[in-house]
Amino acid sequence: MKKITIIASLLALSATTFAQTTWTVDKVHSRLGYSVSHMTVSEQEGNFKSYEVKITTTKDDFSDASFDVSIDVASINTENEMRDKHLKSADFFDAEKNPTITFKSTSFKKVSGKQYKLAGNLTLNGVTKPVVLNAVYNGTVENPMSKKPVAGFTITGAIKRADFGFASSMPAAVLGETINLRASGEFAKQ
């Protein structure tokens, strides 16, 4: 009986030690967007209004964090209704056929200080490819209103649109080949 009690205690302790914590995005204080060159002379920017991001981790420094992102393509916003409608069409995102963009991380590795490399699988336009993004862990503080911990991240990177068969009918002179990604997020501990 003593052995069972000791084993049960050790199991309970290990479950507490390795308890997984979930952090959810605070959309009021977050932004998920992109930029791409237009006509080789300007940068056009856009963002998505509807998305979900969840981070799970067992460590306070997020060194084992897992990121899960789901974006509603129809929520694209470039502050131009006509352009947004065109971007939702088959010429670009084909929102009817591919309503969601997803990213599921495979690793989150510290480079130095607050700098990390975030690797994962990005699904865009029905194509899934591995990507590596740059991440900055901005720290964790207590929200004075909710009294809950809040963590901040800035994530940047770039993808080649041809890798995803995205906007393949658009010549590079009209739409740049590289799409720059930028996300700035605040996450509340659950």
Secondary structure, DSSP 4 states (H G I P E B T S, - for coil): -HHHHHHHHHHHHHHHHT--EEEEE-GGG-EEEEEEEETTTEEEEEEESSEEEEEEESSTT-TT-EEEEEEEGGGEE-S-HHHHHHHHSTTTT-TTT--EEEEEEEEEEEEETTEEEEEEEEEETTEEEEEEEEEEEEEEEE-TTT-SEEEEEEEEEEEEGGGGTTTTTS-TTTEEEEEEEEEEEEEEE-
